[in-house]
Amino acid sequence: MVVHQNCEIDYADSQDSRVQVAPIVSEAQWPNGPWRQIKKRDLPSFLYLPPLDSEAASEMGLEGAWPDTAVALASTTCVSRGIVKPNRILSLSPESLPRLQEAIVRFSTVRGWGDDGAQTAL
């Protein structure tokens, strides 16, 4: 997922050669992950993305249902816009952008305070 400062690659300055991206992981890919906390928004290092049923996914051009997923903000990196833009599959709706912005602010604010184990101990 592109997490560039304005959250939209189409509106980035033409002089920007790279964008910030964070990987998306599904519950199937990471079955032992802290999904209960991710879904409750207890972990600031993740943005939870709810599933889409087959019908909703089809309306967005996907071939099948979209599973429970999360954006792993702690794994954010920079990549070339030339790689990201032609390979875009989906984008967040305008109504969802505040959730991404809030997640980025929460993560940036508490980053380095402790790990998931420390949060669970609270």
C-alpha positions as CSV (number, residue, x, y, z in Angstrom):
1,M,0.0,0.0,0.0
2,V,1.3,3.4,-0.9
3,V,1.6,5.5,2.3
4,H,3.1,8.6,0.7
5,Q,2.4,11.8,2.6
6,N,-0.7,12.6,0.5
7,C,-1.7,8.9,0.2
8,E,-2.3,9.2,-3.5
9,I,0.3,8.4,-6.1
10,D,-1.6,10.2,-8.8
11,Y,-1.2,13.6,-7.1
12,A,2.5,13.3,-6.2
13,D,4.9,15.9,-7.4
14,S,6.3,14.9,-10.8
15,Q,9.8,15.4,-9.4
16,D,9.3,12.7,-6.7
17,S,11.0,9.6,-8.0
18,R,10.0,7.3,-5.0
19,V,7.0,6.7,-2.8
20,Q,6.7,5.1,0.6
21,V,5.0,1.8,0.6
22,A,4.0,-0.7,3.3
23,P,3.3,-4.4,2.7
24,I,-0.2,-5.9,3.2
25,V,-0.4,-9.2,5.0
26,S,-3.4,-11.5,5.2
27,E,-4.5,-13.6,8.1
28,A,-3.9,-16.7,5.9
29,Q,-0.3,-15.6,5.3
30,W,0.3,-14.9,9.0
31,P,-2.0,-17.2,10.9
32,N,-0.1,-16.8,14.2
33,G,-0.2,-13.0,14.0
34,P,-1.9,-10.8,16.7
35,W,-5.1,-10.6,14.6
36,R,-7.4,-10.0,17.6
37,Q,-5.4,-6.9,18.5
38,I,-5.0,-5.8,14.9
39,K,-8.8,-5.9,14.3
40,K,-9.4,-4.0,17.5
41,R,-6.8,-1.3,16.4
42,D,-4.8,-2.0,19.6
43,L,-1.5,-2.2,17.7
44,P,-0.4,1.1,16.2
45,S,2.0,-0.6,13.8
46,F,-0.9,-2.0,11.7
47,L,-3.8,-0.6,9.8
48,Y,-6.6,-3.2,9.6
49,L,-8.4,-3.7,6.3
50,P,-11.6,-5.6,6.6
51,P,-12.6,-8.4,4.2
52,L,-14.7,-7.9,1.0
53,D,-17.1,-10.6,-0.1
54,S,-17.0,-11.9,-3.7
55,E,-19.6,-9.5,-4.9
56,A,-17.9,-6.3,-3.4
57,A,-14.5,-7.5,-4.6
58,S,-15.9,-8.1,-8.1
59,E,-17.3,-4.6,-8.3
60,M,-13.7,-3.4,-7.7
61,G,-12.3,-5.6,-10.4
62,L,-10.9,-8.4,-8.2
63,E,-11.3,-12.0,-9.2
64,G,-12.3,-13.3,-5.8
65,A,-13.1,-12.2,-2.2
66,W,-10.6,-10.1,-0.3
67,P,-9.5,-11.6,3.0
68,D,-8.9,-10.0,6.4
69,T,-5.6,-8.0,5.9
70,A,-3.5,-5.5,7.6
71,V,-1.0,-2.9,6.4
72,A,2.4,-3.5,8.2
73,L,3.5,0.1,8.8
74,A,6.7,-0.9,10.6
75,S,7.9,-2.4,7.3
76,T,7.5,0.8,5.3
77,T,10.1,1.3,2.6
78,C,10.7,3.5,-0.5
79,V,10.3,2.2,-4.0
80,S,10.2,3.7,-7.5
81,R,6.9,5.3,-8.7
82,G,7.6,3.5,-12.0
83,I,7.2,0.2,-10.2
84,V,4.2,1.0,-8.1
85,K,1.9,3.0,-10.4
86,P,1.5,0.5,-13.2
87,N,1.0,-2.4,-10.8
88,R,-1.8,-0.7,-8.7
89,I,-4.7,-3.0,-8.0
90,L,-6.9,-1.0,-5.6
91,S,-6.9,2.3,-3.8
92,L,-8.6,3.4,-0.6
93,S,-11.8,5.2,-0.9
94,P,-11.8,8.9,0.1
95,E,-13.8,7.9,3.2
96,S,-11.0,5.5,4.2
97,L,-8.1,7.9,3.9
98,P,-8.6,9.4,7.4
99,R,-8.1,5.9,8.9
100,L,-4.8,5.5,7.1
101,Q,-3.7,9.0,8.1
102,E,-4.6,8.3,11.7
103,A,-2.7,5.0,11.7
104,I,0.4,6.7,10.3
105,V,0.2,9.4,13.0
106,R,-0.3,6.8,15.7
107,F,2.5,4.6,14.5
108,S,4.9,7.6,14.1
109,T,4.1,8.9,17.6
110,V,4.6,5.6,19.5
111,R,7.3,4.0,17.4
112,G,10.1,2.8,19.5
113,W,8.2,2.9,22.8
114,G,8.0,-0.9,23.1
115,D,7.2,-4.1,21.2
116,D,3.9,-6.0,20.9
117,G,4.8,-8.0,24.0
118,A,5.0,-4.8,26.0
119,Q,1.7,-3.6,24.7
120,T,0.0,-6.9,25.6
121,A,1.5,-6.7,29.2
122,L,-0.4,-3.4,29.7
